Amino acid sequence: MSDFDYANQSLANLRIPINDGHKDAWAKEGHDVWVRRLLSEGYVNEGGAHHAGVPGVRPGNDSFNSTYYLTGIHRGEGTSVLHVDRGMPGGPRLRENQVVLPTTRIETLAAWARMKVFGLNDQRDNCINIVVVAHDNSGFLLQQKDGKHPNEKCNFKFCTFGGGIGEGESHREAALRELYEEIKDVRVVDEMTAQMQLQASRQLDSVQWGDGTWTYNSNWAICRAKDADQFERWRAAVLATDADGNSIGVAESDPRYLSAEAFDGMHREEEDKAGAHFVSKVNQLMLITRRQSILN
């Protein structure tokens, strides 16, 4: 029986396997690969102290004779600790790792663990969209659906980072999870989440779903870089490629940089013909972001 303390997001008596999770036929990776990235990447805190992750759970570093499990999460005053055990499947514990991670990562993993323990599902009519924008509103980082999306109406359309909000998941938790899921550079996401500002929810047209007449609730957020150097670091991470030119920066769809000038022209065309360029009217959120000089 797992015990969850909602007051401080502590979770004990767990035994959640850390693996790739289910992989849809059209997806680039399994649902839970991002958890492995998040746990394996260490970090340096504000005081300069280095905290190591768990290298054994890094994607591609699979062991055939043992399995890692998330067994507990504790968030307390000034410290957040994960308990990760290594043991034989169905067998005894071999070793426990106490992993200190940034608060945003712990918060994200706590929400993920709740969904695993209680079998909670995404609410597709209640979504999160995250607009990632330059410090001076000069451009956006976003995604373009590839030709494998199960909804063909979405293929090759632009979208923000985001997705469905899980049952019992807060606006903030969903935004954190989607960023860590979709952007592979964990330390860059640490920076983005530090800059994240939640916005008031809005009703947007679905466009590509159903008959295109129903709306959905967009709980959204803005991640605005604090300066040009930071945005360039984000841009390099999201648009990263391997030696063959294949995208390695994002886990879903194809990464794109869209200048403000290019967006303005596409937005005008989108207003004349819904669905011409964007998925589910996310351009309206980008327009609001573009017009803001100061975050709410």
Secondary structure, DSSP 8 states (H G I E B T S, - for coil): --EEETTTTEEES--EE-S-----TT-SS-TTHHHHHHHH--EE-TTS-EE---GGGSTT---SS-EEEEEEEEEETTEEEEEEEEE-TTS-EEEEEEEE--HHHHHHHHHHHHHHHHT--EEEEEEEEEEEE-TTSSEEEEEE--TT-SSGGGTT-EE-EEEEEETT--HHHHHHHHHHHHBS-HHHHHHHHHHEEE---EEEE-SSSTTS--EEEEEEEEEE-SSHHHHHHHHHHHT-B-TTS-B-SBSSSEEEEEEHHHHHHHHHHHHHSTTSSBSTTHHHHHHHHHH-SS--
